[in-house]
Amino acid sequence: MVASLLIGFTASSLAYRYRILRVPGEPMVLRMERELRLSQAQMVQIRDIMADTRVKIIQFQQDYRRARRQAFAQALQQIRATLTPEQQEKFDREFLPYATRRNSREGREMPQRDAPPPP
């Protein structure tokens, strides 16, 4: 058992040393700096690029969530339009999102992110 542990330790140490395995969780920019031997000016440029890209990705995620909510709200409206008035009442109670029902009861306008109130 001890021999197995020593062999495993030696093998993993060599794998990390010769970069067969990477250190888990190491940031990409730090790895680039180490392996590509980047200058300070390059590091500044790369960090700026990464920061700009991070902002763009966050915006893409927000746009996607908004579009997904709108598509779901439209689907609920279309489904509701196919129902009889009695079915619509039950649909409104049991299938509309909670915020939509609450805002509908209170007579407030619906927030942009939720399905619109029933007609």
Jmol script that loads the backbone (N, CA, C; Angstrom):
load data "model"
ATOM      1  N   MET A   1       0.822  -1.182   0.000  1.00  0.00           N
ATOM      2  CA  MET A   1       0.000   0.000   0.000  1.00  0.00           C
ATOM      3  C   MET A   1       0.873   1.256   0.000  1.00  0.00           C
ATOM      4  N   VAL A   2       1.901   1.261   0.803  1.00  0.00           N
ATOM      5  CA  VAL A   2       2.809   2.404   0.864  1.00  0.00           C
ATOM      6  C   VAL A   2       3.502   2.588  -0.482  1.00  0.00           C
ATOM      7  N   ALA A   3       3.888   1.479  -1.105  1.00  0.00           N
ATOM      8  CA  ALA A   3       4.544   1.559  -2.414  1.00  0.00           C
ATOM      9  C   ALA A   3       3.599   2.175  -3.445  1.00  0.00           C
ATOM     10  N   SER A   4       2.329   1.799  -3.395  1.00  0.00           N
ATOM     11  CA  SER A   4       1.335   2.365  -4.326  1.00  0.00           C
ATOM     12  C   SER A   4       1.197   3.871  -4.131  1.00  0.00           C
ATOM     13  N   LEU A   5       1.139   4.308  -2.885  1.00  0.00           N
ATOM     14  CA  LEU A   5       1.059   5.738  -2.603  1.00  0.00           C
ATOM     15  C   LEU A   5       2.293   6.487  -3.109  1.00  0.00           C
ATOM     16  N   LEU A   6       3.467   5.925  -2.892  1.00  0.00           N
ATOM     17  CA  LEU A   6       4.695   6.569  -3.363  1.00  0.00           C
ATOM     18  C   LEU A   6       4.738   6.636  -4.883  1.00  0.00           C
ATOM     19  N   ILE A   7       4.328   5.588  -5.541  1.00  0.00           N
ATOM     20  CA  ILE A   7       4.304   5.585  -7.006  1.00  0.00           C
ATOM     21  C   ILE A   7       3.310   6.627  -7.519  1.00  0.00           C
ATOM     22  N   GLY A   8       2.133   6.683  -6.922  1.00  0.00           N
ATOM     23  CA  GLY A   8       1.129   7.663  -7.327  1.00  0.00           C
ATOM     24  C   GLY A   8       1.605   9.089  -7.111  1.00  0.00           C
ATOM     25  N   PHE A   9       2.218   9.337  -5.954  1.00  0.00           N
ATOM     26  CA  PHE A   9       2.738  10.671  -5.658  1.00  0.00           C
ATOM     27  C   PHE A   9       3.820  11.062  -6.653  1.00  0.00           C
ATOM     28  N   THR A  10       4.731  10.163  -6.934  1.00  0.00           N
ATOM     29  CA  THR A  10       5.821  10.434  -7.874  1.00  0.00           C
ATOM     30  C   THR A  10       5.272  10.697  -9.272  1.00  0.00           C
ATOM     31  N   ALA A  11       4.328   9.858  -9.698  1.00  0.00           N
ATOM     32  CA  ALA A  11       3.760  10.016 -11.038  1.00  0.00           C
ATOM     33  C   ALA A  11       3.023  11.357 -11.166  1.00  0.00           C
ATOM     34  N   SER A  12       2.245  11.728 -10.176  1.00  0.00           N
ATOM     35  CA  SER A  12       1.518  12.995 -10.263  1.00  0.00           C
ATOM     36  C   SER A  12       2.472  14.180 -10.194  1.00  0.00           C
ATOM     37  N   SER A  13       3.519  14.099  -9.382  1.00  0.00           N
ATOM     38  CA  SER A  13       4.497  15.187  -9.305  1.00  0.00           C
ATOM     39  C   SER A  13       5.182  15.395 -10.647  1.00  0.00           C
ATOM     40  N   LEU A  14       5.549  14.298 -11.290  1.00  0.00           N
ATOM     41  CA  LEU A  14       6.185  14.406 -12.602  1.00  0.00           C
ATOM     42  C   LEU A  14       5.213  14.944 -13.649  1.00  0.00           C
ATOM     43  N   ALA A  15       3.959  14.536 -13.573  1.00  0.00           N
ATOM     44  CA  ALA A  15       2.956  15.010 -14.529  1.00  0.00           C
ATOM     45  C   ALA A  15       2.754  16.523 -14.395  1.00  0.00           C
ATOM     46  N   TYR A  16       2.734  17.051 -13.193  1.00  0.00           N
ATOM     47  CA  TYR A  16       2.617  18.495 -13.009  1.00  0.00           C
ATOM     48  C   TYR A  16       3.895  19.212 -13.445  1.00  0.00           C
ATOM     49  N   ARG A  17       5.042  18.641 -13.143  1.00  0.00           N
ATOM     50  CA  ARG A  17       6.309  19.276 -13.490  1.00  0.00           C
ATOM     51  C   ARG A  17       6.470  19.400 -15.002  1.00  0.00           C
ATOM     52  N   TYR A  18       6.141  18.350 -15.734  1.00  0.00           N
ATOM     53  CA  TYR A  18       6.295  18.363 -17.191  1.00  0.00           C
ATOM     54  C   TYR A  18       5.020  18.794 -17.910  1.00  0.00           C
ATOM     55  N   ARG A  19       4.106  19.373 -17.155  1.00  0.00           N
ATOM     56  CA  ARG A  19       2.866  19.974 -17.654  1.00  0.00           C
ATOM     57  C   ARG A  19       1.997  18.995 -18.433  1.00  0.00           C
ATOM     58  N   ILE A  20       2.018  17.750 -18.045  1.00  0.00           N
ATOM     59  CA  ILE A  20       1.066  16.781 -18.580  1.00  0.00           C
ATOM     60  C   ILE A  20      -0.280  17.044 -17.925  1.00  0.00           C
ATOM     61  N   LEU A  21      -0.254  17.390 -16.643  1.00  0.00           N
ATOM     62  CA  LEU A  21      -1.442  17.807 -15.897  1.00  0.00           C
ATOM     63  C   LEU A  21      -1.311  19.284 -15.561  1.00  0.00           C
ATOM     64  N   ARG A  22      -2.455  19.966 -15.496  1.00  0.00           N
ATOM     65  CA  ARG A  22      -2.466  21.380 -15.121  1.00  0.00           C
ATOM     66  C   ARG A  22      -2.937  21.514 -13.682  1.00  0.00           C
ATOM     67  N   VAL A  23      -2.524  22.620 -13.059  1.00  0.00           N
ATOM     68  CA  VAL A  23      -2.972  22.903 -11.709  1.00  0.00           C
ATOM     69  C   VAL A  23      -4.451  23.262 -11.791  1.00  0.00           C
ATOM     70  N   PRO A  24      -5.335  22.554 -11.061  1.00  0.00           N
ATOM     71  CA  PRO A  24      -6.765  22.851 -11.147  1.00  0.00           C
ATOM     72  C   PRO A  24      -7.101  24.226 -10.572  1.00  0.00           C
ATOM     73  N   GLY A  25      -7.986  24.925 -11.262  1.00  0.00           N
ATOM     74  CA  GLY A  25      -8.462  26.208 -10.773  1.00  0.00           C
ATOM     75  C   GLY A  25      -7.534  27.373 -11.035  1.00  0.00           C
ATOM     76  N   GLU A  26      -6.446  27.151 -11.755  1.00  0.00           N
ATOM     77  CA  GLU A  26      -5.517  28.233 -12.034  1.00  0.00           C
ATOM     78  C   GLU A  26      -6.132  29.169 -13.076  1.00  0.00           C
ATOM     79  N   PRO A  27      -6.167  30.476 -12.818  1.00  0.00           N
ATOM     80  CA  PRO A  27      -6.725  31.417 -13.787  1.00  0.00           C
ATOM     81  C   PRO A  27      -5.958  31.382 -15.113  1.00  0.00           C
ATOM     82  N   MET A  28      -6.716  31.523 -16.202  1.00  0.00           N
ATOM     83  CA  MET A  28      -6.130  31.427 -17.533  1.00  0.00           C
ATOM     84  C   MET A  28      -5.070  32.505 -17.758  1.00  0.00           C
ATOM     85  N   VAL A  29      -5.309  33.711 -17.285  1.00  0.00           N
ATOM     86  CA  VAL A  29      -4.366  34.806 -17.514  1.00  0.00           C
ATOM     87  C   VAL A  29      -3.032  34.518 -16.819  1.00  0.00           C
ATOM     88  N   LEU A  30      -3.088  33.981 -15.614  1.00  0.00           N
ATOM     89  CA  LEU A  30      -1.837  33.642 -14.916  1.00  0.00           C
ATOM     90  C   LEU A  30      -1.079  32.540 -15.640  1.00  0.00           C
ATOM     91  N   ARG A  31      -1.828  31.568 -16.161  1.00  0.00           N
ATOM     92  CA  ARG A  31      -1.186  30.488 -16.909  1.00  0.00           C
ATOM     93  C   ARG A  31      -0.554  31.034 -18.188  1.00  0.00           C
ATOM     94  N   MET A  32      -1.254  31.957 -18.865  1.00  0.00           N
ATOM     95  CA  MET A  32      -0.687  32.577 -20.068  1.00  0.00           C
ATOM     96  C   MET A  32       0.593  33.326 -19.729  1.00  0.00           C
ATOM     97  N   GLU A  33       0.532  34.075 -18.639  1.00  0.00           N
ATOM     98  CA  GLU A  33       1.703  34.845 -18.226  1.00  0.00           C
ATOM     99  C   GLU A  33       2.903  33.933 -17.990  1.00  0.00           C
ATOM    100  N   ARG A  34       2.673  32.848 -17.311  1.00  0.00           N
ATOM    101  CA  ARG A  34       3.764  31.930 -16.989  1.00  0.00           C
ATOM    102  C   ARG A  34       4.268  31.194 -18.221  1.00  0.00           C
ATOM    103  N   GLU A  35       3.355  30.628 -19.007  1.00  0.00           N
ATOM    104  CA  GLU A  35       3.778  29.775 -20.113  1.00  0.00           C
ATOM    105  C   GLU A  35       4.202  30.549 -21.349  1.00  0.00           C
ATOM    106  N   LEU A  36       3.627  31.739 -21.564  1.00  0.00           N
ATOM    107  CA  LEU A  36       3.971  32.522 -22.751  1.00  0.00           C
ATOM    108  C   LEU A  36       5.014  33.592 -22.455  1.00  0.00           C
ATOM    109  N   ARG A  37       5.338  33.763 -21.166  1.00  0.00           N
ATOM    110  CA  ARG A  37       6.302  34.774 -20.721  1.00  0.00           C
ATOM    111  C   ARG A  37       5.930  36.153 -21.290  1.00  0.00           C
ATOM    112  N   LEU A  38       4.739  36.589 -20.916  1.00  0.00           N
ATOM    113  CA  LEU A  38       4.208  37.847 -21.409  1.00  0.00           C
ATOM    114  C   LEU A  38       4.905  39.039 -20.770  1.00  0.00           C
ATOM    115  N   SER A  39       5.020  40.119 -21.544  1.00  0.00           N
ATOM    116  CA  SER A  39       5.566  41.358 -20.995  1.00  0.00           C
ATOM    117  C   SER A  39       4.474  42.032 -20.161  1.00  0.00           C
ATOM    118  N   GLN A  40       4.876  43.056 -19.408  1.00  0.00           N
ATOM    119  CA  GLN A  40       3.910  43.773 -18.579  1.00  0.00           C
ATOM    120  C   GLN A  40       2.858  44.451 -19.450  1.00  0.00           C
ATOM    121  N   ALA A  41       3.277  45.027 -20.579  1.00  0.00           N
ATOM    122  CA  ALA A  41       2.330  45.686 -21.496  1.00  0.00           C
ATOM    123  C   ALA A  41       1.327  44.672 -22.045  1.00  0.00           C
ATOM    124  N   GLN A  42       1.790  43.489 -22.390  1.00  0.00           N
ATOM    125  CA  GLN A  42       0.887  42.443 -22.885  1.00  0.00           C
ATOM    126  C   GLN A  42      -0.105  42.025 -21.811  1.00  0.00           C
ATOM    127  N   MET A  43       0.380  41.911 -20.579  1.00  0.00           N
ATOM    128  CA  MET A  43      -0.507  41.536 -19.476  1.00  0.00           C
ATOM    129  C   MET A  43      -1.615  42.570 -19.283  1.00  0.00           C
ATOM    130  N   VAL A  44      -1.265  43.847 -19.352  1.00  0.00           N
ATOM    131  CA  VAL A  44      -2.263  44.907 -19.206  1.00  0.00           C
ATOM    132  C   VAL A  44      -3.293  44.807 -20.326  1.00  0.00           C
ATOM    133  N   GLN A  45      -2.830  44.631 -21.563  1.00  0.00           N
ATOM    134  CA  GLN A  45      -3.746  44.513 -22.694  1.00  0.00           C
ATOM    135  C   GLN A  45      -4.663  43.294 -22.549  1.00  0.00           C
ATOM    136  N   ILE A  46      -4.101  42.174 -22.158  1.00  0.00           N
ATOM    137  CA  ILE A  46      -4.889  40.947 -22.011  1.00  0.00           C
ATOM    138  C   ILE A  46      -5.913  41.097 -20.895  1.00  0.00           C
ATOM    139  N   ARG A  47      -5.532  41.698 -19.796  1.00  0.00           N
ATOM    140  CA  ARG A  47      -6.485  41.915 -18.699  1.00  0.00           C
ATOM    141  C   ARG A  47      -7.617  42.845 -19.123  1.00  0.00           C
ATOM    142  N   ASP A  48      -7.291  43.878 -19.906  1.00  0.00           N
ATOM    143  CA  ASP A  48      -8.327  44.784 -20.418  1.00  0.00           C
ATOM    144  C   ASP A  48      -9.285  44.044 -21.359  1.00  0.00           C
ATOM    145  N   ILE A  49      -8.718  43.218 -22.219  1.00  0.00           N
ATOM    146  CA  ILE A  49      -9.546  42.431 -23.147  1.00  0.00           C
ATOM    147  C   ILE A  49     -10.470  41.505 -22.365  1.00  0.00           C
ATOM    148  N   MET A  50      -9.934  40.848 -21.354  1.00  0.00           N
ATOM    149  CA  MET A  50     -10.740  39.925 -20.548  1.00  0.00           C
ATOM    150  C   MET A  50     -11.836  40.679 -19.793  1.00  0.00           C
ATOM    151  N   ALA A  51     -11.539  41.859 -19.281  1.00  0.00           N
ATOM    152  CA  ALA A  51     -12.543  42.642 -18.556  1.00  0.00           C
ATOM    153  C   ALA A  51     -13.654  43.088 -19.502  1.00  0.00           C
ATOM    154  N   ASP A  52     -13.292  43.567 -20.692  1.00  0.00           N
ATOM    155  CA  ASP A  52     -14.299  43.971 -21.675  1.00  0.00           C
ATOM    156  C   ASP A  52     -15.171  42.788 -22.086  1.00  0.00           C
ATOM    157  N   THR A  53     -14.541  41.655 -22.287  1.00  0.00           N
ATOM    158  CA  THR A  53     -15.281  40.457 -22.686  1.00  0.00           C
ATOM    159  C   THR A  53     -16.227  40.010 -21.579  1.00  0.00           C
ATOM    160  N   ARG A  54     -15.806  40.111 -20.339  1.00  0.00           N
ATOM    161  CA  ARG A  54     -16.652  39.733 -19.211  1.00  0.00           C
ATOM    162  C   ARG A  54     -17.925  40.590 -19.186  1.00  0.00           C
ATOM    163  N   VAL A  55     -17.764  41.897 -19.448  1.00  0.00           N
ATOM    164  CA  VAL A  55     -18.921  42.799 -19.478  1.00  0.00           C
ATOM    165  C   VAL A  55     -19.870  42.399 -20.608  1.00  0.00           C
ATOM    166  N   LYS A  56     -19.316  42.086 -21.777  1.00  0.00           N
ATOM    167  CA  LYS A  56     -20.147  41.668 -22.919  1.00  0.00           C
ATOM    168  C   LYS A  56     -20.896  40.382 -22.612  1.00  0.00           C
ATOM    169  N   ILE A  57     -20.231  39.434 -21.993  1.00  0.00           N
ATOM    170  CA  ILE A  57     -20.864  38.147 -21.681  1.00  0.00           C
ATOM    171  C   ILE A  57     -22.001  38.344 -20.686  1.00  0.00           C
ATOM    172  N   ILE A  58     -21.809  39.190 -19.693  1.00  0.00           N
ATOM    173  CA  ILE A  58     -22.878  39.472 -18.727  1.00  0.00           C
ATOM    174  C   ILE A  58     -24.079  40.082 -19.440  1.00  0.00           C
ATOM    175  N   GLN A  59     -23.822  40.991 -20.384  1.00  0.00           N
ATOM    176  CA  GLN A  59     -24.916  41.605 -21.139  1.00  0.00           C
ATOM    177  C   GLN A  59     -25.638  40.557 -21.992  1.00  0.00           C
ATOM    178  N   PHE A  60     -24.884  39.665 -22.624  1.00  0.00           N
ATOM    179  CA  PHE A  60     -25.492  38.582 -23.414  1.00  0.00           C
ATOM    180  C   PHE A  60     -26.395  37.717 -22.539  1.00  0.00           C
ATOM    181  N   GLN A  61     -25.933  37.404 -21.331  1.00  0.00           N
ATOM    182  CA  GLN A  61     -26.727  36.584 -20.424  1.00  0.00           C
ATOM    183  C   GLN A  61     -28.014  37.286 -20.035  1.00  0.00           C
ATOM    184  N   GLN A  62     -27.927  38.578 -19.754  1.00  0.00           N
ATOM    185  CA  GLN A  62     -29.124  39.331 -19.387  1.00  0.00           C
ATOM    186  C   GLN A  62     -30.101  39.408 -20.562  1.00  0.00           C
ATOM    187  N   ASP A  63     -29.578  39.630 -21.771  1.00  0.00           N
ATOM    188  CA  ASP A  63     -30.438  39.680 -22.958  1.00  0.00           C
ATOM    189  C   ASP A  63     -31.118  38.340 -23.187  1.00  0.00           C
ATOM    190  N   TYR A  64     -30.370  37.256 -22.987  1.00  0.00           N
ATOM    191  CA  TYR A  64     -30.933  35.922 -23.168  1.00  0.00           C
ATOM    192  C   TYR A  64     -32.051  35.665 -22.164  1.00  0.00           C
ATOM    193  N   ARG A  65     -31.822  36.012 -20.903  1.00  0.00           N
ATOM    194  CA  ARG A  65     -32.858  35.809 -19.879  1.00  0.00           C
ATOM    195  C   ARG A  65     -34.115  36.607 -20.211  1.00  0.00           C
ATOM    196  N   ARG A  66     -33.925  37.850 -20.647  1.00  0.00           N
ATOM    197  CA  ARG A  66     -35.057  38.699 -21.004  1.00  0.00           C
ATOM    198  C   ARG A  66     -35.840  38.083 -22.173  1.00  0.00           C
ATOM    199  N   ALA A  67     -35.140  37.639 -23.208  1.00  0.00           N
ATOM    200  CA  ALA A  67     -35.797  37.033 -24.368  1.00  0.00           C
ATOM    201  C   ALA A  67     -36.511  35.741 -23.976  1.00  0.00           C
ATOM    202  N   ARG A  68     -35.914  34.970 -23.088  1.00  0.00           N
ATOM    203  CA  ARG A  68     -36.534  33.726 -22.627  1.00  0.00           C
ATOM    204  C   ARG A  68     -37.824  34.016 -21.864  1.00  0.00           C
ATOM    205  N   ARG A  69     -37.793  35.014 -20.986  1.00  0.00           N
ATOM    206  CA  ARG A  69     -39.007  35.383 -20.236  1.00  0.00           C
ATOM    207  C   ARG A  69     -40.102  35.873 -21.178  1.00  0.00           C
ATOM    208  N   GLN A  70     -39.722  36.685 -22.165  1.00  0.00           N
ATOM    209  CA  GLN A  70     -40.706  37.203 -23.108  1.00  0.00           C
ATOM    210  C   GLN A  70     -41.326  36.077 -23.934  1.00  0.00           C
ATOM    211  N   ALA A  71     -40.511  35.128 -24.366  1.00  0.00           N
ATOM    212  CA  ALA A  71     -41.031  33.996 -25.144  1.00  0.00           C
ATOM    213  C   ALA A  71     -42.001  33.179 -24.299  1.00  0.00           C
ATOM    214  N   PHE A  72     -41.670  32.968 -23.031  1.00  0.00           N
ATOM    215  CA  PHE A  72     -42.550  32.205 -22.151  1.00  0.00           C
ATOM    216  C   PHE A  72     -43.857  32.955 -21.912  1.00  0.00           C
ATOM    217  N   ALA A  73     -43.764  34.275 -21.730  1.00  0.00           N
ATOM    218  CA  ALA A  73     -44.971  35.082 -21.524  1.00  0.00           C
ATOM    219  C   ALA A  73     -45.867  35.033 -22.756  1.00  0.00           C
ATOM    220  N   GLN A  74     -45.278  35.090 -23.931  1.00  0.00           N
ATOM    221  CA  GLN A  74     -46.065  35.006 -25.164  1.00  0.00           C
ATOM    222  C   GLN A  74     -46.730  33.641 -25.286  1.00  0.00           C
ATOM    223  N   ALA A  75     -46.028  32.594 -24.920  1.00  0.00           N
ATOM    224  CA  ALA A  75     -46.611  31.253 -24.972  1.00  0.00           C
ATOM    225  C   ALA A  75     -47.808  31.159 -24.026  1.00  0.00           C
ATOM    226  N   LEU A  76     -47.678  31.716 -22.828  1.00  0.00           N
ATOM    227  CA  LEU A  76     -48.795  31.702 -21.884  1.00  0.00           C
ATOM    228  C   LEU A  76     -49.991  32.479 -22.432  1.00  0.00           C
ATOM    229  N   GLN A  77     -49.734  33.604 -23.081  1.00  0.00           N
ATOM    230  CA  GLN A  77     -50.821  34.384 -23.674  1.00  0.00           C
ATOM    231  C   GLN A  77     -51.528  33.584 -24.769  1.00  0.00           C
ATOM    232  N   GLN A  78     -50.753  32.917 -25.605  1.00  0.00           N
ATOM    233  CA  GLN A  78     -51.340  32.124 -26.688  1.00  0.00           C
ATOM    234  C   GLN A  78     -52.164  30.964 -26.138  1.00  0.00           C
ATOM    235  N   ILE A  79     -51.632  30.312 -25.110  1.00  0.00           N
ATOM    236  CA  ILE A  79     -52.367  29.201 -24.497  1.00  0.00           C
ATOM    237  C   ILE A  79     -53.670  29.716 -23.907  1.00  0.00           C
ATOM    238  N   ARG A  80     -53.589  30.825 -23.181  1.00  0.00           N
ATOM    239  CA  ARG A  80     -54.779  31.381 -22.534  1.00  0.00           C
ATOM    240  C   ARG A  80     -55.833  31.763 -23.565  1.00  0.00           C
ATOM    241  N   ALA A  81     -55.415  32.251 -24.725  1.00  0.00           N
ATOM    242  CA  ALA A  81     -56.350  32.674 -25.766  1.00  0.00           C
ATOM    243  C   ALA A  81     -57.147  31.497 -26.343  1.00  0.00           C
ATOM    244  N   THR A  82     -56.629  30.289 -26.211  1.00  0.00           N
ATOM    245  CA  THR A  82     -57.337  29.120 -26.741  1.00  0.00           C
ATOM    246  C   THR A  82     -58.363  28.560 -25.768  1.00  0.00           C
ATOM    247  N   LEU A  83     -58.395  29.082 -24.549  1.00  0.00           N
ATOM    248  CA  LEU A  83     -59.256  28.521 -23.506  1.00  0.00           C
ATOM    249  C   LEU A  83     -60.603  29.226 -23.433  1.00  0.00           C
ATOM    250  N   THR A  84     -61.588  28.513 -22.865  1.00  0.00           N
ATOM    251  CA  THR A  84     -62.891  29.119 -22.594  1.00  0.00           C
ATOM    252  C   THR A  84     -62.752  30.028 -21.377  1.00  0.00           C
ATOM    253  N   PRO A  85     -63.721  30.923 -21.140  1.00  0.00           N
ATOM    254  CA  PRO A  85     -63.620  31.806 -19.971  1.00  0.00           C
ATOM    255  C   PRO A  85     -63.470  31.057 -18.648  1.00  0.00           C
ATOM    256  N   GLU A  86     -64.179  29.943 -18.500  1.00  0.00           N
ATOM    257  CA  GLU A  86     -64.045  29.172 -17.252  1.00  0.00           C
ATOM    258  C   GLU A  86     -62.640  28.585 -17.136  1.00  0.00           C
ATOM    259  N   GLN A  87     -62.119  28.069 -18.241  1.00  0.00           N
ATOM    260  CA  GLN A  87     -60.767  27.509 -18.229  1.00  0.00           C
ATOM    261  C   GLN A  87     -59.734  28.611 -17.970  1.00  0.00           C
ATOM    262  N   GLN A  88     -60.001  29.808 -18.503  1.00  0.00           N
ATOM    263  CA  GLN A  88     -59.080  30.922 -18.294  1.00  0.00           C
ATOM    264  C   GLN A  88     -58.971  31.286 -16.821  1.00  0.00           C
ATOM    265  N   GLU A  89     -60.095  31.265 -16.121  1.00  0.00           N
ATOM    266  CA  GLU A  89     -60.058  31.569 -14.687  1.00  0.00           C
ATOM    267  C   GLU A  89     -59.185  30.569 -13.940  1.00  0.00           C
ATOM    268  N   LYS A  90     -59.391  29.300 -14.231  1.00  0.00           N
ATOM    269  CA  LYS A  90     -58.600  28.261 -13.563  1.00  0.00           C
ATOM    270  C   LYS A  90     -57.132  28.364 -13.986  1.00  0.00           C
ATOM    271  N   PHE A  91     -56.899  28.622 -15.262  1.00  0.00           N
ATOM    272  CA  PHE A  91     -55.538  28.792 -15.778  1.00  0.00           C
ATOM    273  C   PHE A  91     -54.836  29.943 -15.050  1.00  0.00           C
ATOM    274  N   ASP A  92     -55.564  31.061 -14.892  1.00  0.00           N
ATOM    275  CA  ASP A  92     -54.989  32.220 -14.211  1.00  0.00           C
ATOM    276  C   ASP A  92     -54.596  31.890 -12.775  1.00  0.00           C
ATOM    277  N   ARG A  93     -55.427  31.107 -12.104  1.00  0.00           N
ATOM    278  CA  ARG A  93     -55.154  30.741 -10.705  1.00  0.00           C
ATOM    279  C   ARG A  93     -54.008  29.743 -10.590  1.00  0.00           C
ATOM    280  N   GLU A  94     -53.964  28.769 -11.463  1.00  0.00           N
ATOM    281  CA  GLU A  94     -53.068  27.635 -11.245  1.00  0.00           C
ATOM    282  C   GLU A  94     -51.821  27.597 -12.120  1.00  0.00           C
ATOM    283  N   PHE A  95     -51.826  28.328 -13.226  1.00  0.00           N
ATOM    284  CA  PHE A  95     -50.704  28.182 -14.140  1.00  0.00           C
ATOM    285  C   PHE A  95     -49.908  29.455 -14.373  1.00  0.00           C
ATOM    286  N   LEU A  96     -50.464  30.609 -14.062  1.00  0.00           N
ATOM    287  CA  LEU A  96     -49.694  31.843 -14.233  1.00  0.00           C
ATOM    288  C   LEU A  96     -48.681  31.969 -13.110  1.00  0.00           C
ATOM    289  N   PRO A  97     -47.521  32.559 -13.403  1.00  0.00           N
ATOM    290  CA  PRO A  97     -46.529  32.772 -12.346  1.00  0.00           C
ATOM    291  C   PRO A  97     -47.112  33.607 -11.208  1.00  0.00           C
ATOM    292  N   TYR A  98     -46.624  33.380 -10.015  1.00  0.00           N
ATOM    293  CA  TYR A  98     -47.154  34.029  -8.808  1.00  0.00           C
ATOM    294  C   TYR A  98     -47.158  35.552  -8.944  1.00  0.00           C
ATOM    295  N   ALA A  99     -46.060  36.139  -9.408  1.00  0.00           N
ATOM    296  CA  ALA A  99     -45.977  37.600  -9.516  1.00  0.00           C
ATOM    297  C   ALA A  99     -47.037  38.133 -10.473  1.00  0.00           C
ATOM    298  N   THR A 100     -47.324  37.391 -11.524  1.00  0.00           N
ATOM    299  CA  THR A 100     -48.340  37.817 -12.487  1.00  0.00           C
ATOM    300  C   THR A 100     -49.707  37.840 -11.822  1.00  0.00           C
ATOM    301  N   ARG A 101     -50.031  36.797 -11.068  1.00  0.00           N
ATOM    302  CA  ARG A 101     -51.325  36.742 -10.372  1.00  0.00           C
ATOM    303  C   ARG A 101     -51.432  37.859  -9.338  1.00  0.00           C
ATOM    304  N   ARG A 102     -50.380  38.055  -8.550  1.00  0.00           N
ATOM    305  CA  ARG A 102     -50.386  39.067  -7.491  1.00  0.00           C
ATOM    306  C   ARG A 102     -50.577  40.461  -8.079  1.00  0.00           C
ATOM    307  N   ASN A 103     -49.826  40.783  -9.107  1.00  0.00           N
ATOM    308  CA  ASN A 103     -49.934  42.105  -9.722  1.00  0.00           C
ATOM    309  C   ASN A 103     -51.293  42.296 -10.379  1.00  0.00           C
ATOM    310  N   SER A 104     -51.835  41.230 -10.921  1.00  0.00           N
ATOM    311  CA  SER A 104     -53.145  41.299 -11.561  1.00  0.00           C
ATOM    312  C   SER A 104     -54.217  41.627 -10.513  1.00  0.00           C
ATOM    313  N   ARG A 105     -54.152  40.993  -9.350  1.00  0.00           N
ATOM    314  CA  ARG A 105     -55.127  41.230  -8.277  1.00  0.00           C
ATOM    315  C   ARG A 105     -55.021  42.641  -7.736  1.00  0.00           C
ATOM    316  N   GLU A 106     -53.801  43.147  -7.625  1.00  0.00           N
ATOM    317  CA  GLU A 106     -53.592  44.462  -7.043  1.00  0.00           C
ATOM    318  C   GLU A 106     -53.810  45.576  -8.051  1.00  0.00           C
ATOM    319  N   GLY A 107     -54.063  45.221  -9.305  1.00  0.00           N
ATOM    320  CA  GLY A 107     -54.335  46.223 -10.329  1.00  0.00           C
ATOM    321  C   GLY A 107     -53.106  46.977 -10.799  1.00  0.00           C
ATOM    322  N   ARG A 108     -51.931  46.460 -10.458  1.00  0.00           N
ATOM    323  CA  ARG A 108     -50.706  47.118 -10.899  1.00  0.00           C
ATOM    324  C   ARG A 108     -50.335  46.622 -12.284  1.00  0.00           C
ATOM    325  N   GLU A 109     -49.554  47.459 -12.960  1.00  0.00           N
ATOM    326  CA  GLU A 109     -49.049  47.050 -14.258  1.00  0.00           C
ATOM    327  C   GLU A 109     -47.969  46.000 -14.043  1.00  0.00           C
ATOM    328  N   MET A 110     -47.883  45.088 -14.974  1.00  0.00           N
ATOM    329  CA  MET A 110     -46.938  43.984 -14.847  1.00  0.00           C
ATOM    330  C   MET A 110     -45.519  44.464 -15.081  1.00  0.00           C
ATOM    331  N   PRO A 111     -44.577  43.917 -14.337  1.00  0.00           N
ATOM    332  CA  PRO A 111     -43.189  44.208 -14.632  1.00  0.00           C
ATOM    333  C   PRO A 111     -42.833  43.621 -15.995  1.00  0.00           C
ATOM    334  N   GLN A 112     -41.853  44.184 -16.641  1.00  0.00           N
ATOM    335  CA  GLN A 112     -41.449  43.749 -17.981  1.00  0.00           C
ATOM    336  C   GLN A 112     -41.015  42.296 -18.002  1.00  0.00           C
ATOM    337  N   ARG A 113     -40.477  41.791 -16.924  1.00  0.00           N
ATOM    338  CA  ARG A 113     -39.903  40.451 -16.945  1.00  0.00           C
ATOM    339  C   ARG A 113     -40.935  39.351 -16.764  1.00  0.00           C
ATOM    340  N   ASP A 114     -42.171  39.661 -16.392  1.00  0.00           N
ATOM    341  CA  ASP A 114     -43.179  38.633 -16.174  1.00  0.00           C
ATOM    342  C   ASP A 114     -44.196  38.637 -17.290  1.00  0.00           C
ATOM    343  N   ALA A 115     -45.013  37.607 -17.296  1.00  0.00           N
ATOM    344  CA  ALA A 115     -46.084  37.527 -18.270  1.00  0.00           C
ATOM    345  C   ALA A 115     -47.100  38.624 -17.985  1.00  0.00           C
ATOM    346  N   PRO A 116     -47.701  39.175 -19.032  1.00  0.00           N
ATOM    347  CA  PRO A 116     -48.680  40.238 -18.816  1.00  0.00           C
ATOM    348  C   PRO A 116     -49.934  39.696 -18.156  1.00  0.00           C
ATOM    349  N   PRO A 117     -50.716  40.583 -17.510  1.00  0.00           N
ATOM    350  CA  PRO A 117     -51.936  40.112 -16.845  1.00  0.00           C
ATOM    351  C   PRO A 117     -52.936  39.623 -17.858  1.00  0.00           C
ATOM    352  N   PRO A 118     -53.810  38.742 -17.442  1.00  0.00           N
ATOM    353  CA  PRO A 118     -54.811  38.233 -18.376  1.00  0.00           C
ATOM    354  C   PRO A 118     -55.747  39.348 -18.824  1.00  0.00           C
ATOM    355  N   PRO A 119     -56.255  39.255 -20.069  1.00  0.00           N
ATOM    356  CA  PRO A 119     -57.154  40.311 -20.572  1.00  0.00           C
ATOM    357  C   PRO A 119     -58.495  40.311 -19.881  1.00  0.00           C
TER     358      PRO A 119
END
end "model"
wireframe off; spacefill off
backbone 0.3
color backbone group
